[in-house]
Amino acid sequence: MLNIEYFIPVKYFFCNFTLLKKEYNFKSIAMKKIFTILGLVSASAMMFAQTNLVQNPGFESDLTSWAAGTGNGYTAPAILTTNPHSGLKLAAYELPTATTGFYQNVPIAGSTQYTLTFWYKASTTRPEGTNQNNIFRLWSVMKDTTGAPVYNSATAADDPLRTNNGYLPIAPTEWTQHTVVFTSHPSAASIDVAFRSYGSGSSYVDDVQLVQGNLAVSDVNAFDKAVKMNTIVGNELRLILPGKATVNIYTADGRLVSSNRVDNGQAINTSSMAKGNYIVTVDNGSAKVSRKVIKN
């Protein structure tokens, strides 16, 4: 029996349905045709997905395309492999001794709407009753063709690209998404997608995304519908994907047991996994969906 289970991330409910009943005994050639059709449907569904303008958005290639900020004494973040939001790596400043930061310069067009989004965690060593929030913030700046800064607002307090001259909320354990929708300055030719981290705390960044227009929920839903897998698992988890993605397998209590970069049509060896329920996440850097599977 092939049991396909969809997870709709916006509504958070599972909907199971059975495509093939037990009494039908399909030969392998028939199954190949079914998966070929599913693959073609998947490719078509994602054809118009928005393009992430950020290079190396999940730091899987370490700091390629990223650099230490231009402030005095700024240093590049460390690349860690512990508990990334997706994939295998993340960027981090752990208890820096002074203000620091990093950035990537990304070409953009003037007078155009963009959506900038990323995932972060931030913790502090400051005691309760003190200002605990000034640990981490977005500090991005648009630039013209000469490299000079151009702003949509007269002060940082009115600029969401500079966190309205504030700081992002402390989020010590859970990955938190921050999103800014903005229209570029008429003279803008690029933007420094930049982050700043401050002393007495630690900050972690992963899955940075800049797309033209609004980040459409429909793209996430299309990706969700394009991801196929067998949810009754024996010795392997077989996947139909619209493109290469990071596939993580977690136990029911949230422990990561497997992380792989997987292409369409590939399978993950699950023979060593104990019987039970698991959660599989599939992340292509722009969208992330989940499935519940049973290992028998």
PEKAUR-V885762 format. One record per residue. N is the residue number from 1. RES is the residue in one letter. PHI is phi in degrees with one decimal (NA if undefined). OMEGA is omega as a letter, one per 20 degrees, with the letter a starting at -180 (none if undefined). D_FIRST is the distance of its C-alpha to the first C-alpha in Angstrom with 2 decimals. Layout:
N;RES;PHI;OMEGA;D_FIRST / N;RES;PHI;OMEGA;D_FIRST
//
This chain:
1;M;NA;r;0.00 / 2;L;-101.9;a;3.80 / 3;N;-111.7;a;6.15 / 4;I;-101.4;a;9.65 / 5;E;-124.6;r;12.67 / 6;Y;-100.0;r;16.18 / 7;F;-119.0;a;19.34 / 8;I;-93.6;a;22.53 / 9;P;-64.2;a;25.36 / 10;V;-72.4;a;28.16 / 11;K;-98.3;r;26.97 / 12;Y;55.9;r;25.08 / 13;F;-143.8;a;22.28 / 14;F;-98.4;r;18.52 / 15;C;-133.3;a;16.59 / 16;N;-95.8;r;12.90 / 17;F;-152.4;a;11.09 / 18;T;-103.2;a;7.77 / 19;L;-80.9;a;8.17 / 20;L;-127.9;r;6.08 / 21;K;-84.1;a;6.14 / 22;K;-59.5;a;5.36 / 23;E;-70.8;r;8.81 / 24;Y;-84.7;a;8.63 / 25;N;-110.2;a;9.11 / 26;F;-82.0;r;10.04 / 27;K;-78.3;a;12.71 / 28;S;-61.0;a;13.28 / 29;I;-66.2;r;15.90 / 30;A;-68.0;r;13.79 / 31;M;-63.8;r;11.49 / 32;K;-60.4;r;14.90 / 33;K;-64.0;a;16.20 / 34;I;-61.6;a;13.57 / 35;F;-69.6;r;14.32 / 36;T;-64.4;r;17.97 / 37;I;-62.5;r;18.10 / 38;L;-61.5;r;16.66 / 39;G;-64.1;r;19.29 / 40;L;-66.2;r;22.02 / 41;V;-63.0;r;21.31 / 42;S;-61.4;a;21.44 / 43;A;-62.4;a;24.74 / 44;S;-66.3;a;26.24 / 45;A;-64.0;a;25.49 / 46;M;-100.2;a;27.41 / 47;M;-59.4;a;30.19 / 48;F;-105.5;r;32.65 / 49;A;-64.4;a;31.89 / 50;Q;-68.9;a;35.14 / 51;T;-93.5;r;36.59 / 52;N;-77.1;a;37.56 / 53;L;-81.4;r;41.22 / 54;V;-79.5;r;41.37 / 55;Q;-88.0;r;41.09 / 56;N;51.1;a;39.29 / 57;P;-68.4;a;38.23 / 58;G;-108.0;r;36.32 / 59;F;62.6;r;38.90 / 60;E;-68.7;r;36.50 / 61;S;-103.9;a;39.56 / 62;D;57.2;a;41.83 / 63;L;-104.1;r;44.73 / 64;T;-54.0;a;44.59 / 65;S;77.8;r;45.93 / 66;W;-108.5;a;47.02 / 67;A;-148.6;r;50.53 / 68;A;-62.4;r;52.65 / 69;G;-62.3;a;54.31 / 70;T;-86.4;r;57.82 / 71;G;-67.0;a;59.40 / 72;N;-61.2;r;61.95 / 73;G;80.3;r;60.34 / 74;Y;-65.2;r;56.74 / 75;T;-124.5;r;54.29 / 76;A;-70.6;r;50.78 / 77;P;-72.4;r;47.97 / 78;A;-79.7;r;46.27 / 79;I;-103.9;a;42.76 / 80;L;-113.1;r;40.62 / 81;T;-118.5;a;37.17 / 82;T;-92.6;r;36.86 / 83;N;54.7;r;34.46 / 84;P;-68.6;r;34.31 / 85;H;-65.5;r;32.87 / 86;S;-152.4;r;30.49 / 87;G;68.4;a;30.58 / 88;L;-117.2;a;32.84 / 89;K;-138.4;r;36.32 / 90;L;-152.3;r;38.57 / 91;A;-102.8;a;42.31 / 92;A;-150.8;r;44.50 / 93;Y;-116.9;r;48.05 / 94;E;-108.9;r;48.51 / 95;L;49.8;r;51.86 / 96;P;-64.5;a;53.86 / 97;T;-83.8;r;57.61 / 98;A;-152.3;r;58.42 / 99;T;-58.1;a;56.95 / 100;T;-150.6;a;54.71 / 101;G;178.1;r;52.02 / 102;F;-149.2;a;50.19 / 103;Y;-158.5;r;49.27 / 104;Q;-137.7;r;47.94 / 105;N;-86.4;a;49.90 / 106;V;-123.1;r;47.71 / 107;P;-65.7;r;49.15 / 108;I;-139.9;r;48.97 / 109;A;-104.1;r;50.77 / 110;G;-75.4;r;53.40 / 111;S;52.4;a;53.02 / 112;T;-130.7;r;49.22 / 113;Q;-80.7;r;46.67 / 114;Y;-135.2;r;44.42 / 115;T;-123.5;r;42.01 / 116;L;-109.8;a;42.31 / 117;T;-142.8;r;39.77 / 118;F;-158.9;r;39.06 / 119;W;-113.6;a;37.78 / 120;Y;-146.4;r;40.30 / 121;K;-132.0;r;41.25 / 122;A;-146.5;r;44.90 / 123;S;-130.8;a;46.64 / 124;T;-135.9;r;50.32 / 125;T;-102.4;a;52.73 / 126;R;-72.1;a;55.24 / 127;P;-72.4;r;56.08 / 128;E;-60.1;a;55.41 / 129;G;93.7;r;58.15 / 130;T;-106.6;r;58.48 / 131;N;-74.9;a;56.97 / 132;Q;-95.2;a;53.53 / 133;N;-84.2;a;51.91 / 134;N;-81.3;a;53.87 / 135;I;-115.3;a;51.54 / 136;F;-151.8;r;49.46 / 137;R;-158.7;r;49.53 / 138;L;-77.8;r;48.68 / 139;W;-142.6;a;51.85 / 140;S;-98.0;a;51.12 / 141;V;-135.6;r;53.90 / 142;M;-79.2;a;54.02 / 143;K;-135.3;r;56.52 / 144;D;-88.2;a;58.45 / 145;T;-65.9;r;59.05 / 146;T;-89.6;a;61.75 / 147;G;90.7;r;59.53 / 148;A;-79.9;r;61.43 / 149;P;-65.0;r;59.52 / 150;V;-133.0;a;59.10 / 151;Y;-125.4;r;58.14 / 152;N;-86.1;a;57.18 / 153;S;-131.0;a;59.02 / 154;A;-73.5;a;62.42 / 155;T;-131.6;r;61.25 / 156;A;-63.9;a;58.23 / 157;A;-62.4;a;58.05 / 158;D;-105.0;a;56.91 / 159;D;-116.1;r;54.51 / 160;P;-65.5;r;50.80 / 161;L;-69.5;r;50.40 / 162;R;-116.0;r;52.76 / 163;T;52.7;a;51.09 / 164;N;49.6;a;54.05 / 165;N;59.2;r;56.15 / 166;G;-116.8;a;54.10 / 167;Y;-134.0;r;51.36 / 168;L;-78.9;a;47.67 / 169;P;-59.6;r;46.77 / 170;I;-62.0;r;46.26 / 171;A;-142.0;a;42.59 / 172;P;-74.5;a;42.66 / 173;T;-122.0;a;39.10 / 174;E;-102.5;r;36.67 / 175;W;-63.1;a;36.18 / 176;T;-123.3;a;37.87 / 177;Q;-94.2;r;37.73 / 178;H;-123.3;a;41.03 / 179;T;-132.5;r;41.36 / 180;V;-128.4;r;44.48 / 181;V;-104.9;a;44.73 / 182;F;-145.7;r;48.05 / 183;T;-106.8;a;50.04 / 184;S;-65.8;r;51.73 / 185;H;-60.6;a;55.51 / 186;P;-55.2;a;57.03 / 187;S;-94.9;a;58.40 / 188;A;-67.8;r;55.30 / 189;A;-120.3;r;54.16 / 190;S;-160.0;r;51.99 / 191;I;-138.9;r;50.86 / 192;D;-83.2;r;50.95 / 193;V;-77.0;a;47.68 / 194;A;-131.6;r;49.30 / 195;F;-130.5;r;48.87 / 196;R;-125.5;r;51.52 / 197;S;-126.3;a;51.35 / 198;Y;-124.4;a;54.20 / 199;G;-65.0;r;55.56 / 200;S;66.5;r;54.76 / 201;G;-170.7;r;51.04 / 202;S;-130.6;r;47.97 / 203;S;-136.3;a;45.73 / 204;Y;-136.7;a;42.40 / 205;V;-132.0;r;41.00 / 206;D;-155.7;r;37.72 / 207;D;53.3;r;35.93 / 208;V;-83.6;a;39.00 / 209;Q;-139.1;r;38.46 / 210;L;-129.4;a;41.01 / 211;V;-127.9;r;39.97 / 212;Q;-78.3;a;42.10 / 213;G;85.2;r;41.85 / 214;N;-80.4;r;39.80 / 215;L;-72.3;a;36.60 / 216;A;-76.2;r;34.32 / 217;V;-61.2;a;31.57 / 218;S;-62.2;r;29.95 / 219;D;-66.5;r;29.54 / 220;V;-63.9;r;27.58 / 221;N;-64.5;r;25.38 / 222;A;-64.6;r;24.95 / 223;F;-63.5;r;24.02 / 224;D;-58.7;a;21.52 / 225;K;-71.4;a;19.81 / 226;A;-81.6;a;20.05 / 227;V;-86.6;r;18.25 / 228;K;-125.7;r;14.55 / 229;M;-160.3;r;12.55 / 230;N;-79.2;a;9.35 / 231;T;-93.2;r;10.00 / 232;I;-104.3;a;8.35 / 233;V;-108.3;r;10.98 / 234;G;-105.5;a;12.22 / 235;N;-93.5;r;15.29 / 236;E;-154.8;r;15.02 / 237;L;-102.8;a;14.35 / 238;R;-97.0;a;13.96 / 239;L;-128.0;r;15.90 / 240;I;-111.2;a;16.95 / 241;L;-129.5;r;20.39 / 242;P;-75.4;r;23.43 / 243;G;174.3;a;25.61 / 244;K;-61.1;a;26.41 / 245;A;-150.0;r;25.77 / 246;T;-91.8;a;26.13 / 247;V;-115.1;r;22.97 / 248;N;-109.8;r;23.78 / 249;I;-117.8;a;21.73 / 250;Y;-119.7;r;23.36 / 251;T;-71.1;a;23.14 / 252;A;-61.7;r;23.03 / 253;D;-94.9;r;26.85 / 254;G;94.0;r;27.24 / 255;R;-83.9;r;27.95 / 256;L;-73.6;r;27.15 / 257;V;-113.9;a;25.43 / 258;S;-159.4;r;24.69 / 259;S;-141.5;a;26.14 / 260;N;-142.3;r;25.62 / 261;R;-89.1;a;26.71 / 262;V;-126.6;r;23.79 / 263;D;-100.0;r;23.89 / 264;N;-55.6;r;21.44 / 265;G;88.1;a;18.89 / 266;Q;-82.8;a;19.78 / 267;A;-129.7;r;17.85 / 268;I;-110.0;r;19.16 / 269;N;-71.3;a;19.47 / 270;T;-116.9;a;18.27 / 271;S;-62.9;a;19.00 / 272;S;-88.9;a;22.06 / 273;M;-76.7;r;20.60 / 274;A;-71.7;r;20.75 / 275;K;-64.1;r;17.93 / 276;G;147.2;a;17.88 / 277;N;-94.9;a;17.52 / 278;Y;-137.1;r;18.61 / 279;I;-112.3;r;19.72 / 280;V;-110.3;r;19.39 / 281;T;-108.5;r;22.17 / 282;V;-123.9;a;22.59 / 283;D;-133.2;r;26.25 / 284;N;-103.0;a;28.00 / 285;G;92.7;r;31.42 / 286;S;-114.1;a;31.57 / 287;A;-143.5;a;28.52 / 288;K;-137.8;r;26.30 / 289;V;-129.8;a;22.96 / 290;S;-130.4;r;20.70 / 291;R;-135.7;r;17.12 / 292;K;-98.4;r;16.09 / 293;V;-126.4;r;13.64 / 294;I;-120.3;r;13.01 / 295;K;-94.1;a;14.00 / 296;N;-112.6;none;13.13
//
